[in-house]
Amino acid sequence: YEICNEPNGDNVTWKDIKAYADFIIPAIRAIDPDSVIIVGTGTWSQDVLAAAAAPLNFTNVLYALHFYSGPSHVELRRNADLALSRNLPLFVSEWGLTDYTGNGELYLDEAQRWVDWMNKHKISWAGWSFSNADEASAALKPMVKMDGPWRDSDLTPSGKWIRSRIHAD
């Protein structure tokens, strides 16, 4: 379960997100007691330090971290390192090879730095986006059917790069 994807807004704080999680997680646990629950953090799931300062009081909870490879996010990785040093379990439930718009160039050097960082910390991830949208971050070329099977020629440069990293592990 991911209880809220990218909670953000002018007035949304970790205190608000935590109150929602404290309300909704017991309801999930009542019907699925051992499931993993992902909780987003503020600013499009980038404020992991706020969650590390006041984590939830539940087991099997991961905190979402989202990023895009361009431009460089040295400070975001540094904050994630600090959150990890405070034992905050992270899951990268969204990241892409482009800037946050999903378009433009692929920032492969920065993407590799992120992959190396996730591998070093044994952090699981999901790439954005497994779609056939007409954008640089999409894994499939436009007009490719979503139900597969897919050939290598059906993949975009982004899809091929992500696939190569999945197969490398």
Chimera marker file (.cmm) of the C-alpha trace (Angstrom):
<marker_set name="trace">
<marker id="1" x="0.000" y="0.000" z="0.000" r="1" g="1" b="0" radius="0.5"/>
<marker id="2" x="1.121" y="3.545" z="-0.679" r="1" g="1" b="0" radius="0.5"/>
<marker id="3" x="-1.268" y="5.654" z="1.354" r="1" g="1" b="0" radius="0.5"/>
<marker id="4" x="-0.724" y="8.925" z="-0.476" r="1" g="1" b="0" radius="0.5"/>
<marker id="5" x="1.399" y="9.575" z="-3.529" r="1" g="1" b="0" radius="0.5"/>
<marker id="6" x="3.493" y="12.727" z="-3.212" r="1" g="1" b="0" radius="0.5"/>
<marker id="7" x="1.640" y="14.603" z="-0.499" r="1" g="1" b="0" radius="0.5"/>
<marker id="8" x="2.417" y="18.256" z="-1.113" r="1" g="1" b="0" radius="0.5"/>
<marker id="9" x="1.030" y="21.724" z="-1.149" r="1" g="1" b="0" radius="0.5"/>
<marker id="10" x="1.656" y="25.076" z="0.435" r="1" g="1" b="0" radius="0.5"/>
<marker id="11" x="0.369" y="24.052" z="3.839" r="1" g="1" b="0" radius="0.5"/>
<marker id="12" x="1.163" y="20.316" z="3.957" r="1" g="1" b="0" radius="0.5"/>
<marker id="13" x="3.712" y="19.396" z="6.607" r="1" g="1" b="0" radius="0.5"/>
<marker id="14" x="5.076" y="16.113" z="7.929" r="1" g="1" b="0" radius="0.5"/>
<marker id="15" x="2.793" y="16.664" z="10.949" r="1" g="1" b="0" radius="0.5"/>
<marker id="16" x="-0.248" y="16.551" z="8.596" r="1" g="1" b="0" radius="0.5"/>
<marker id="17" x="1.035" y="13.503" z="6.724" r="1" g="1" b="0" radius="0.5"/>
<marker id="18" x="1.847" y="11.728" z="9.976" r="1" g="1" b="0" radius="0.5"/>
<marker id="19" x="-1.644" y="12.421" z="11.366" r="1" g="1" b="0" radius="0.5"/>
<marker id="20" x="-3.178" y="10.922" z="8.215" r="1" g="1" b="0" radius="0.5"/>
<marker id="21" x="-0.868" y="7.889" z="8.444" r="1" g="1" b="0" radius="0.5"/>
<marker id="22" x="-1.719" y="7.423" z="12.131" r="1" g="1" b="0" radius="0.5"/>
<marker id="23" x="-5.391" y="7.369" z="11.099" r="1" g="1" b="0" radius="0.5"/>
<marker id="24" x="-5.230" y="5.177" z="7.978" r="1" g="1" b="0" radius="0.5"/>
<marker id="25" x="-2.572" y="2.591" z="8.889" r="1" g="1" b="0" radius="0.5"/>
<marker id="26" x="-4.651" y="0.993" z="11.689" r="1" g="1" b="0" radius="0.5"/>
<marker id="27" x="-7.517" y="0.597" z="9.196" r="1" g="1" b="0" radius="0.5"/>
<marker id="28" x="-5.195" y="-1.187" z="6.761" r="1" g="1" b="0" radius="0.5"/>
<marker id="29" x="-3.696" y="-3.323" z="9.518" r="1" g="1" b="0" radius="0.5"/>
<marker id="30" x="-7.198" y="-4.392" z="10.610" r="1" g="1" b="0" radius="0.5"/>
<marker id="31" x="-7.640" y="-6.241" z="7.312" r="1" g="1" b="0" radius="0.5"/>
<marker id="32" x="-4.009" y="-6.858" z="6.296" r="1" g="1" b="0" radius="0.5"/>
<marker id="33" x="-1.850" y="-6.941" z="9.443" r="1" g="1" b="0" radius="0.5"/>
<marker id="34" x="1.501" y="-7.842" z="7.883" r="1" g="1" b="0" radius="0.5"/>
<marker id="35" x="1.501" y="-5.777" z="4.714" r="1" g="1" b="0" radius="0.5"/>
<marker id="36" x="4.158" y="-3.265" z="3.809" r="1" g="1" b="0" radius="0.5"/>
<marker id="37" x="2.881" y="0.302" z="3.781" r="1" g="1" b="0" radius="0.5"/>
<marker id="38" x="4.640" y="3.132" z="1.972" r="1" g="1" b="0" radius="0.5"/>
<marker id="39" x="4.226" y="6.636" z="3.328" r="1" g="1" b="0" radius="0.5"/>
<marker id="40" x="5.098" y="9.635" z="1.195" r="1" g="1" b="0" radius="0.5"/>
<marker id="41" x="6.787" y="12.699" z="2.549" r="1" g="1" b="0" radius="0.5"/>
<marker id="42" x="6.278" y="16.370" z="1.716" r="1" g="1" b="0" radius="0.5"/>
<marker id="43" x="7.508" y="18.205" z="-1.362" r="1" g="1" b="0" radius="0.5"/>
<marker id="44" x="6.711" y="15.386" z="-3.780" r="1" g="1" b="0" radius="0.5"/>
<marker id="45" x="8.166" y="12.739" z="-1.433" r="1" g="1" b="0" radius="0.5"/>
<marker id="46" x="11.528" y="14.424" z="-0.991" r="1" g="1" b="0" radius="0.5"/>
<marker id="47" x="11.313" y="15.584" z="2.656" r="1" g="1" b="0" radius="0.5"/>
<marker id="48" x="12.649" y="12.390" z="4.175" r="1" g="1" b="0" radius="0.5"/>
<marker id="49" x="14.523" y="14.276" z="6.899" r="1" g="1" b="0" radius="0.5"/>
<marker id="50" x="11.242" y="15.488" z="8.400" r="1" g="1" b="0" radius="0.5"/>
<marker id="51" x="10.044" y="11.879" z="8.618" r="1" g="1" b="0" radius="0.5"/>
<marker id="52" x="13.384" y="10.797" z="10.114" r="1" g="1" b="0" radius="0.5"/>
<marker id="53" x="12.987" y="13.416" z="12.843" r="1" g="1" b="0" radius="0.5"/>
<marker id="54" x="9.552" y="12.065" z="13.845" r="1" g="1" b="0" radius="0.5"/>
<marker id="55" x="8.968" y="8.593" z="12.349" r="1" g="1" b="0" radius="0.5"/>
<marker id="56" x="5.735" y="6.671" z="12.575" r="1" g="1" b="0" radius="0.5"/>
<marker id="57" x="5.232" y="4.097" z="15.304" r="1" g="1" b="0" radius="0.5"/>
<marker id="58" x="4.360" y="1.109" z="13.080" r="1" g="1" b="0" radius="0.5"/>
<marker id="59" x="6.231" y="-1.895" z="11.735" r="1" g="1" b="0" radius="0.5"/>
<marker id="60" x="6.528" y="-2.727" z="8.029" r="1" g="1" b="0" radius="0.5"/>
<marker id="61" x="6.486" y="0.932" z="7.023" r="1" g="1" b="0" radius="0.5"/>
<marker id="62" x="8.715" y="2.379" z="4.336" r="1" g="1" b="0" radius="0.5"/>
<marker id="63" x="9.062" y="6.055" z="3.481" r="1" g="1" b="0" radius="0.5"/>
<marker id="64" x="8.835" y="7.103" z="-0.163" r="1" g="1" b="0" radius="0.5"/>
<marker id="65" x="11.635" y="9.015" z="-1.817" r="1" g="1" b="0" radius="0.5"/>
<marker id="66" x="11.095" y="10.439" z="-5.322" r="1" g="1" b="0" radius="0.5"/>
<marker id="67" x="13.590" y="12.097" z="-7.621" r="1" g="1" b="0" radius="0.5"/>
<marker id="68" x="14.452" y="12.788" z="-11.235" r="1" g="1" b="0" radius="0.5"/>
<marker id="69" x="17.981" y="12.608" z="-12.569" r="1" g="1" b="0" radius="0.5"/>
<marker id="70" x="18.241" y="16.048" z="-14.085" r="1" g="1" b="0" radius="0.5"/>
<marker id="71" x="19.595" y="18.291" z="-12.834" r="1" g="1" b="0" radius="0.5"/>
<marker id="72" x="21.857" y="16.893" z="-10.125" r="1" g="1" b="0" radius="0.5"/>
<marker id="73" x="20.358" y="16.354" z="-6.680" r="1" g="1" b="0" radius="0.5"/>
<marker id="74" x="23.420" y="16.150" z="-4.464" r="1" g="1" b="0" radius="0.5"/>
<marker id="75" x="21.536" y="17.764" z="-1.565" r="1" g="1" b="0" radius="0.5"/>
<marker id="76" x="18.618" y="15.334" z="-1.890" r="1" g="1" b="0" radius="0.5"/>
<marker id="77" x="21.017" y="12.352" z="-1.750" r="1" g="1" b="0" radius="0.5"/>
<marker id="78" x="22.749" y="13.931" z="1.256" r="1" g="1" b="0" radius="0.5"/>
<marker id="79" x="19.384" y="14.310" z="3.041" r="1" g="1" b="0" radius="0.5"/>
<marker id="80" x="18.496" y="10.720" z="2.178" r="1" g="1" b="0" radius="0.5"/>
<marker id="81" x="21.850" y="9.604" z="3.609" r="1" g="1" b="0" radius="0.5"/>
<marker id="82" x="21.044" y="11.462" z="6.829" r="1" g="1" b="0" radius="0.5"/>
<marker id="83" x="17.590" y="9.866" z="6.982" r="1" g="1" b="0" radius="0.5"/>
<marker id="84" x="19.152" y="6.433" z="6.472" r="1" g="1" b="0" radius="0.5"/>
<marker id="85" x="21.700" y="7.142" z="9.217" r="1" g="1" b="0" radius="0.5"/>
<marker id="86" x="18.694" y="7.721" z="11.493" r="1" g="1" b="0" radius="0.5"/>
<marker id="87" x="17.354" y="4.273" z="10.492" r="1" g="1" b="0" radius="0.5"/>
<marker id="88" x="14.523" y="5.555" z="8.322" r="1" g="1" b="0" radius="0.5"/>
<marker id="89" x="13.691" y="2.770" z="5.832" r="1" g="1" b="0" radius="0.5"/>
<marker id="90" x="13.358" y="4.208" z="2.325" r="1" g="1" b="0" radius="0.5"/>
<marker id="91" x="11.764" y="2.934" z="-0.863" r="1" g="1" b="0" radius="0.5"/>
<marker id="92" x="12.203" y="4.876" z="-4.093" r="1" g="1" b="0" radius="0.5"/>
<marker id="93" x="8.696" y="4.481" z="-5.467" r="1" g="1" b="0" radius="0.5"/>
<marker id="94" x="9.282" y="6.912" z="-8.336" r="1" g="1" b="0" radius="0.5"/>
<marker id="95" x="12.326" y="8.128" z="-10.202" r="1" g="1" b="0" radius="0.5"/>
<marker id="96" x="13.176" y="8.983" z="-13.766" r="1" g="1" b="0" radius="0.5"/>
<marker id="97" x="16.017" y="9.684" z="-16.151" r="1" g="1" b="0" radius="0.5"/>
<marker id="98" x="14.760" y="13.132" z="-17.198" r="1" g="1" b="0" radius="0.5"/>
<marker id="99" x="13.886" y="16.304" z="-15.351" r="1" g="1" b="0" radius="0.5"/>
<marker id="100" x="10.677" y="16.335" z="-13.304" r="1" g="1" b="0" radius="0.5"/>
<marker id="101" x="8.513" y="17.028" z="-16.399" r="1" g="1" b="0" radius="0.5"/>
<marker id="102" x="9.268" y="13.591" z="-17.854" r="1" g="1" b="0" radius="0.5"/>
<marker id="103" x="10.593" y="15.180" z="-21.020" r="1" g="1" b="0" radius="0.5"/>
<marker id="104" x="13.817" y="16.538" z="-22.422" r="1" g="1" b="0" radius="0.5"/>
<marker id="105" x="17.181" y="14.880" z="-22.372" r="1" g="1" b="0" radius="0.5"/>
<marker id="106" x="18.139" y="11.778" z="-20.416" r="1" g="1" b="0" radius="0.5"/>
<marker id="107" x="20.589" y="12.506" z="-17.601" r="1" g="1" b="0" radius="0.5"/>
<marker id="108" x="22.310" y="9.130" z="-17.645" r="1" g="1" b="0" radius="0.5"/>
<marker id="109" x="25.407" y="10.042" z="-15.604" r="1" g="1" b="0" radius="0.5"/>
<marker id="110" x="23.258" y="11.367" z="-12.761" r="1" g="1" b="0" radius="0.5"/>
<marker id="111" x="20.881" y="8.411" z="-13.126" r="1" g="1" b="0" radius="0.5"/>
<marker id="112" x="23.825" y="6.031" z="-12.718" r="1" g="1" b="0" radius="0.5"/>
<marker id="113" x="24.930" y="7.891" z="-9.588" r="1" g="1" b="0" radius="0.5"/>
<marker id="114" x="21.433" y="7.335" z="-8.173" r="1" g="1" b="0" radius="0.5"/>
<marker id="115" x="21.407" y="3.642" z="-9.150" r="1" g="1" b="0" radius="0.5"/>
<marker id="116" x="24.823" y="3.167" z="-7.520" r="1" g="1" b="0" radius="0.5"/>
<marker id="117" x="23.559" y="4.954" z="-4.411" r="1" g="1" b="0" radius="0.5"/>
<marker id="118" x="20.392" y="2.801" z="-4.237" r="1" g="1" b="0" radius="0.5"/>
<marker id="119" x="22.421" y="-0.374" z="-4.744" r="1" g="1" b="0" radius="0.5"/>
<marker id="120" x="24.916" y="0.661" z="-2.063" r="1" g="1" b="0" radius="0.5"/>
<marker id="121" x="22.088" y="1.163" z="0.436" r="1" g="1" b="0" radius="0.5"/>
<marker id="122" x="20.063" y="-1.841" z="-0.787" r="1" g="1" b="0" radius="0.5"/>
<marker id="123" x="17.089" y="0.385" z="-1.584" r="1" g="1" b="0" radius="0.5"/>
<marker id="124" x="14.409" y="-1.009" z="-3.862" r="1" g="1" b="0" radius="0.5"/>
<marker id="125" x="13.028" y="1.209" z="-6.588" r="1" g="1" b="0" radius="0.5"/>
<marker id="126" x="10.432" y="1.654" z="-9.301" r="1" g="1" b="0" radius="0.5"/>
<marker id="127" x="11.245" y="3.696" z="-12.387" r="1" g="1" b="0" radius="0.5"/>
<marker id="128" x="8.954" y="6.291" z="-13.924" r="1" g="1" b="0" radius="0.5"/>
<marker id="129" x="7.231" y="5.590" z="-16.193" r="1" g="1" b="0" radius="0.5"/>
<marker id="130" x="6.150" y="2.230" z="-17.495" r="1" g="1" b="0" radius="0.5"/>
<marker id="131" x="3.917" y="3.641" z="-20.196" r="1" g="1" b="0" radius="0.5"/>
<marker id="132" x="3.721" y="4.306" z="-23.912" r="1" g="1" b="0" radius="0.5"/>
<marker id="133" x="3.249" y="8.044" z="-23.441" r="1" g="1" b="0" radius="0.5"/>
<marker id="134" x="4.936" y="10.331" z="-25.925" r="1" g="1" b="0" radius="0.5"/>
<marker id="135" x="7.556" y="11.566" z="-23.469" r="1" g="1" b="0" radius="0.5"/>
<marker id="136" x="11.235" y="10.904" z="-22.824" r="1" g="1" b="0" radius="0.5"/>
<marker id="137" x="10.680" y="9.137" z="-19.501" r="1" g="1" b="0" radius="0.5"/>
<marker id="138" x="8.253" y="6.527" z="-20.904" r="1" g="1" b="0" radius="0.5"/>
<marker id="139" x="9.659" y="3.002" z="-21.133" r="1" g="1" b="0" radius="0.5"/>
<marker id="140" x="7.660" y="2.044" z="-24.216" r="1" g="1" b="0" radius="0.5"/>
<marker id="141" x="7.454" y="3.800" z="-27.553" r="1" g="1" b="0" radius="0.5"/>
<marker id="142" x="4.148" y="5.498" z="-28.391" r="1" g="1" b="0" radius="0.5"/>
<marker id="143" x="1.610" y="3.150" z="-29.999" r="1" g="1" b="0" radius="0.5"/>
<marker id="144" x="3.191" y="0.035" z="-28.451" r="1" g="1" b="0" radius="0.5"/>
<marker id="145" x="0.456" y="-2.055" z="-26.830" r="1" g="1" b="0" radius="0.5"/>
<marker id="146" x="0.600" y="-2.062" z="-23.049" r="1" g="1" b="0" radius="0.5"/>
<marker id="147" x="-0.280" y="-5.748" z="-22.678" r="1" g="1" b="0" radius="0.5"/>
<marker id="148" x="2.993" y="-7.037" z="-24.196" r="1" g="1" b="0" radius="0.5"/>
<marker id="149" x="4.927" y="-9.072" z="-24.887" r="1" g="1" b="0" radius="0.5"/>
<marker id="150" x="7.528" y="-6.469" z="-25.783" r="1" g="1" b="0" radius="0.5"/>
<marker id="151" x="10.552" y="-6.698" z="-27.999" r="1" g="1" b="0" radius="0.5"/>
<marker id="152" x="13.686" y="-4.669" z="-27.423" r="1" g="1" b="0" radius="0.5"/>
<marker id="153" x="12.638" y="-2.532" z="-30.394" r="1" g="1" b="0" radius="0.5"/>
<marker id="154" x="9.459" y="-1.548" z="-28.474" r="1" g="1" b="0" radius="0.5"/>
<marker id="155" x="11.503" y="0.162" z="-25.761" r="1" g="1" b="0" radius="0.5"/>
<marker id="156" x="12.525" y="3.805" z="-25.745" r="1" g="1" b="0" radius="0.5"/>
<marker id="157" x="16.083" y="4.801" z="-24.807" r="1" g="1" b="0" radius="0.5"/>
<marker id="158" x="14.780" y="5.353" z="-21.255" r="1" g="1" b="0" radius="0.5"/>
<marker id="159" x="13.154" y="1.909" z="-21.213" r="1" g="1" b="0" radius="0.5"/>
<marker id="160" x="16.305" y="0.231" z="-22.510" r="1" g="1" b="0" radius="0.5"/>
<marker id="161" x="18.463" y="1.965" z="-19.907" r="1" g="1" b="0" radius="0.5"/>
<marker id="162" x="16.174" y="1.051" z="-17.007" r="1" g="1" b="0" radius="0.5"/>
<marker id="163" x="15.854" y="-2.539" z="-18.317" r="1" g="1" b="0" radius="0.5"/>
<marker id="164" x="19.653" y="-2.847" z="-18.440" r="1" g="1" b="0" radius="0.5"/>
<marker id="165" x="19.867" y="-1.796" z="-14.782" r="1" g="1" b="0" radius="0.5"/>
<marker id="166" x="17.188" y="-4.280" z="-13.724" r="1" g="1" b="0" radius="0.5"/>
<marker id="167" x="19.000" y="-7.087" z="-15.549" r="1" g="1" b="0" radius="0.5"/>
<marker id="168" x="22.351" y="-6.000" z="-14.065" r="1" g="1" b="0" radius="0.5"/>
<marker id="169" x="21.206" y="-6.790" z="-10.525" r="1" g="1" b="0" radius="0.5"/>
<link id1="1" id2="2" r="1" g="1" b="0" radius="0.2"/>
<link id1="2" id2="3" r="1" g="1" b="0" radius="0.2"/>
<link id1="3" id2="4" r="1" g="1" b="0" radius="0.2"/>
<link id1="4" id2="5" r="1" g="1" b="0" radius="0.2"/>
<link id1="5" id2="6" r="1" g="1" b="0" radius="0.2"/>
<link id1="6" id2="7" r="1" g="1" b="0" radius="0.2"/>
<link id1="7" id2="8" r="1" g="1" b="0" radius="0.2"/>
<link id1="8" id2="9" r="1" g="1" b="0" radius="0.2"/>
<link id1="9" id2="10" r="1" g="1" b="0" radius="0.2"/>
<link id1="10" id2="11" r="1" g="1" b="0" radius="0.2"/>
<link id1="11" id2="12" r="1" g="1" b="0" radius="0.2"/>
<link id1="12" id2="13" r="1" g="1" b="0" radius="0.2"/>
<link id1="13" id2="14" r="1" g="1" b="0" radius="0.2"/>
<link id1="14" id2="15" r="1" g="1" b="0" radius="0.2"/>
<link id1="15" id2="16" r="1" g="1" b="0" radius="0.2"/>
<link id1="16" id2="17" r="1" g="1" b="0" radius="0.2"/>
<link id1="17" id2="18" r="1" g="1" b="0" radius="0.2"/>
<link id1="18" id2="19" r="1" g="1" b="0" radius="0.2"/>
<link id1="19" id2="20" r="1" g="1" b="0" radius="0.2"/>
<link id1="20" id2="21" r="1" g="1" b="0" radius="0.2"/>
<link id1="21" id2="22" r="1" g="1" b="0" radius="0.2"/>
<link id1="22" id2="23" r="1" g="1" b="0" radius="0.2"/>
<link id1="23" id2="24" r="1" g="1" b="0" radius="0.2"/>
<link id1="24" id2="25" r="1" g="1" b="0" radius="0.2"/>
<link id1="25" id2="26" r="1" g="1" b="0" radius="0.2"/>
<link id1="26" id2="27" r="1" g="1" b="0" radius="0.2"/>
<link id1="27" id2="28" r="1" g="1" b="0" radius="0.2"/>
<link id1="28" id2="29" r="1" g="1" b="0" radius="0.2"/>
<link id1="29" id2="30" r="1" g="1" b="0" radius="0.2"/>
<link id1="30" id2="31" r="1" g="1" b="0" radius="0.2"/>
<link id1="31" id2="32" r="1" g="1" b="0" radius="0.2"/>
<link id1="32" id2="33" r="1" g="1" b="0" radius="0.2"/>
<link id1="33" id2="34" r="1" g="1" b="0" radius="0.2"/>
<link id1="34" id2="35" r="1" g="1" b="0" radius="0.2"/>
<link id1="35" id2="36" r="1" g="1" b="0" radius="0.2"/>
<link id1="36" id2="37" r="1" g="1" b="0" radius="0.2"/>
<link id1="37" id2="38" r="1" g="1" b="0" radius="0.2"/>
<link id1="38" id2="39" r="1" g="1" b="0" radius="0.2"/>
<link id1="39" id2="40" r="1" g="1" b="0" radius="0.2"/>
<link id1="40" id2="41" r="1" g="1" b="0" radius="0.2"/>
<link id1="41" id2="42" r="1" g="1" b="0" radius="0.2"/>
<link id1="42" id2="43" r="1" g="1" b="0" radius="0.2"/>
<link id1="43" id2="44" r="1" g="1" b="0" radius="0.2"/>
<link id1="44" id2="45" r="1" g="1" b="0" radius="0.2"/>
<link id1="45" id2="46" r="1" g="1" b="0" radius="0.2"/>
<link id1="46" id2="47" r="1" g="1" b="0" radius="0.2"/>
<link id1="47" id2="48" r="1" g="1" b="0" radius="0.2"/>
<link id1="48" id2="49" r="1" g="1" b="0" radius="0.2"/>
<link id1="49" id2="50" r="1" g="1" b="0" radius="0.2"/>
<link id1="50" id2="51" r="1" g="1" b="0" radius="0.2"/>
<link id1="51" id2="52" r="1" g="1" b="0" radius="0.2"/>
<link id1="52" id2="53" r="1" g="1" b="0" radius="0.2"/>
<link id1="53" id2="54" r="1" g="1" b="0" radius="0.2"/>
<link id1="54" id2="55" r="1" g="1" b="0" radius="0.2"/>
<link id1="55" id2="56" r="1" g="1" b="0" radius="0.2"/>
<link id1="56" id2="57" r="1" g="1" b="0" radius="0.2"/>
<link id1="57" id2="58" r="1" g="1" b="0" radius="0.2"/>
<link id1="58" id2="59" r="1" g="1" b="0" radius="0.2"/>
<link id1="59" id2="60" r="1" g="1" b="0" radius="0.2"/>
<link id1="60" id2="61" r="1" g="1" b="0" radius="0.2"/>
<link id1="61" id2="62" r="1" g="1" b="0" radius="0.2"/>
<link id1="62" id2="63" r="1" g="1" b="0" radius="0.2"/>
<link id1="63" id2="64" r="1" g="1" b="0" radius="0.2"/>
<link id1="64" id2="65" r="1" g="1" b="0" radius="0.2"/>
<link id1="65" id2="66" r="1" g="1" b="0" radius="0.2"/>
<link id1="66" id2="67" r="1" g="1" b="0" radius="0.2"/>
<link id1="67" id2="68" r="1" g="1" b="0" radius="0.2"/>
<link id1="68" id2="69" r="1" g="1" b="0" radius="0.2"/>
<link id1="69" id2="70" r="1" g="1" b="0" radius="0.2"/>
<link id1="70" id2="71" r="1" g="1" b="0" radius="0.2"/>
<link id1="71" id2="72" r="1" g="1" b="0" radius="0.2"/>
<link id1="72" id2="73" r="1" g="1" b="0" radius="0.2"/>
<link id1="73" id2="74" r="1" g="1" b="0" radius="0.2"/>
<link id1="74" id2="75" r="1" g="1" b="0" radius="0.2"/>
<link id1="75" id2="76" r="1" g="1" b="0" radius="0.2"/>
<link id1="76" id2="77" r="1" g="1" b="0" radius="0.2"/>
<link id1="77" id2="78" r="1" g="1" b="0" radius="0.2"/>
<link id1="78" id2="79" r="1" g="1" b="0" radius="0.2"/>
<link id1="79" id2="80" r="1" g="1" b="0" radius="0.2"/>
<link id1="80" id2="81" r="1" g="1" b="0" radius="0.2"/>
<link id1="81" id2="82" r="1" g="1" b="0" radius="0.2"/>
<link id1="82" id2="83" r="1" g="1" b="0" radius="0.2"/>
<link id1="83" id2="84" r="1" g="1" b="0" radius="0.2"/>
<link id1="84" id2="85" r="1" g="1" b="0" radius="0.2"/>
<link id1="85" id2="86" r="1" g="1" b="0" radius="0.2"/>
<link id1="86" id2="87" r="1" g="1" b="0" radius="0.2"/>
<link id1="87" id2="88" r="1" g="1" b="0" radius="0.2"/>
<link id1="88" id2="89" r="1" g="1" b="0" radius="0.2"/>
<link id1="89" id2="90" r="1" g="1" b="0" radius="0.2"/>
<link id1="90" id2="91" r="1" g="1" b="0" radius="0.2"/>
<link id1="91" id2="92" r="1" g="1" b="0" radius="0.2"/>
<link id1="92" id2="93" r="1" g="1" b="0" radius="0.2"/>
<link id1="93" id2="94" r="1" g="1" b="0" radius="0.2"/>
<link id1="94" id2="95" r="1" g="1" b="0" radius="0.2"/>
<link id1="95" id2="96" r="1" g="1" b="0" radius="0.2"/>
<link id1="96" id2="97" r="1" g="1" b="0" radius="0.2"/>
<link id1="97" id2="98" r="1" g="1" b="0" radius="0.2"/>
<link id1="98" id2="99" r="1" g="1" b="0" radius="0.2"/>
<link id1="99" id2="100" r="1" g="1" b="0" radius="0.2"/>
<link id1="100" id2="101" r="1" g="1" b="0" radius="0.2"/>
<link id1="101" id2="102" r="1" g="1" b="0" radius="0.2"/>
<link id1="102" id2="103" r="1" g="1" b="0" radius="0.2"/>
<link id1="103" id2="104" r="1" g="1" b="0" radius="0.2"/>
<link id1="104" id2="105" r="1" g="1" b="0" radius="0.2"/>
<link id1="105" id2="106" r="1" g="1" b="0" radius="0.2"/>
<link id1="106" id2="107" r="1" g="1" b="0" radius="0.2"/>
<link id1="107" id2="108" r="1" g="1" b="0" radius="0.2"/>
<link id1="108" id2="109" r="1" g="1" b="0" radius="0.2"/>
<link id1="109" id2="110" r="1" g="1" b="0" radius="0.2"/>
<link id1="110" id2="111" r="1" g="1" b="0" radius="0.2"/>
<link id1="111" id2="112" r="1" g="1" b="0" radius="0.2"/>
<link id1="112" id2="113" r="1" g="1" b="0" radius="0.2"/>
<link id1="113" id2="114" r="1" g="1" b="0" radius="0.2"/>
<link id1="114" id2="115" r="1" g="1" b="0" radius="0.2"/>
<link id1="115" id2="116" r="1" g="1" b="0" radius="0.2"/>
<link id1="116" id2="117" r="1" g="1" b="0" radius="0.2"/>
<link id1="117" id2="118" r="1" g="1" b="0" radius="0.2"/>
<link id1="118" id2="119" r="1" g="1" b="0" radius="0.2"/>
<link id1="119" id2="120" r="1" g="1" b="0" radius="0.2"/>
<link id1="120" id2="121" r="1" g="1" b="0" radius="0.2"/>
<link id1="121" id2="122" r="1" g="1" b="0" radius="0.2"/>
<link id1="122" id2="123" r="1" g="1" b="0" radius="0.2"/>
<link id1="123" id2="124" r="1" g="1" b="0" radius="0.2"/>
<link id1="124" id2="125" r="1" g="1" b="0" radius="0.2"/>
<link id1="125" id2="126" r="1" g="1" b="0" radius="0.2"/>
<link id1="126" id2="127" r="1" g="1" b="0" radius="0.2"/>
<link id1="127" id2="128" r="1" g="1" b="0" radius="0.2"/>
<link id1="128" id2="129" r="1" g="1" b="0" radius="0.2"/>
<link id1="129" id2="130" r="1" g="1" b="0" radius="0.2"/>
<link id1="130" id2="131" r="1" g="1" b="0" radius="0.2"/>
<link id1="131" id2="132" r="1" g="1" b="0" radius="0.2"/>
<link id1="132" id2="133" r="1" g="1" b="0" radius="0.2"/>
<link id1="133" id2="134" r="1" g="1" b="0" radius="0.2"/>
<link id1="134" id2="135" r="1" g="1" b="0" radius="0.2"/>
<link id1="135" id2="136" r="1" g="1" b="0" radius="0.2"/>
<link id1="136" id2="137" r="1" g="1" b="0" radius="0.2"/>
<link id1="137" id2="138" r="1" g="1" b="0" radius="0.2"/>
<link id1="138" id2="139" r="1" g="1" b="0" radius="0.2"/>
<link id1="139" id2="140" r="1" g="1" b="0" radius="0.2"/>
<link id1="140" id2="141" r="1" g="1" b="0" radius="0.2"/>
<link id1="141" id2="142" r="1" g="1" b="0" radius="0.2"/>
<link id1="142" id2="143" r="1" g="1" b="0" radius="0.2"/>
<link id1="143" id2="144" r="1" g="1" b="0" radius="0.2"/>
<link id1="144" id2="145" r="1" g="1" b="0" radius="0.2"/>
<link id1="145" id2="146" r="1" g="1" b="0" radius="0.2"/>
<link id1="146" id2="147" r="1" g="1" b="0" radius="0.2"/>
<link id1="147" id2="148" r="1" g="1" b="0" radius="0.2"/>
<link id1="148" id2="149" r="1" g="1" b="0" radius="0.2"/>
<link id1="149" id2="150" r="1" g="1" b="0" radius="0.2"/>
<link id1="150" id2="151" r="1" g="1" b="0" radius="0.2"/>
<link id1="151" id2="152" r="1" g="1" b="0" radius="0.2"/>
<link id1="152" id2="153" r="1" g="1" b="0" radius="0.2"/>
<link id1="153" id2="154" r="1" g="1" b="0" radius="0.2"/>
<link id1="154" id2="155" r="1" g="1" b="0" radius="0.2"/>
<link id1="155" id2="156" r="1" g="1" b="0" radius="0.2"/>
<link id1="156" id2="157" r="1" g="1" b="0" radius="0.2"/>
<link id1="157" id2="158" r="1" g="1" b="0" radius="0.2"/>
<link id1="158" id2="159" r="1" g="1" b="0" radius="0.2"/>
<link id1="159" id2="160" r="1" g="1" b="0" radius="0.2"/>
<link id1="160" id2="161" r="1" g="1" b="0" radius="0.2"/>
<link id1="161" id2="162" r="1" g="1" b="0" radius="0.2"/>
<link id1="162" id2="163" r="1" g="1" b="0" radius="0.2"/>
<link id1="163" id2="164" r="1" g="1" b="0" radius="0.2"/>
<link id1="164" id2="165" r="1" g="1" b="0" radius="0.2"/>
<link id1="165" id2="166" r="1" g="1" b="0" radius="0.2"/>
<link id1="166" id2="167" r="1" g="1" b="0" radius="0.2"/>
<link id1="167" id2="168" r="1" g="1" b="0" radius="0.2"/>
<link id1="168" id2="169" r="1" g="1" b="0" radius="0.2"/>
</marker_set>
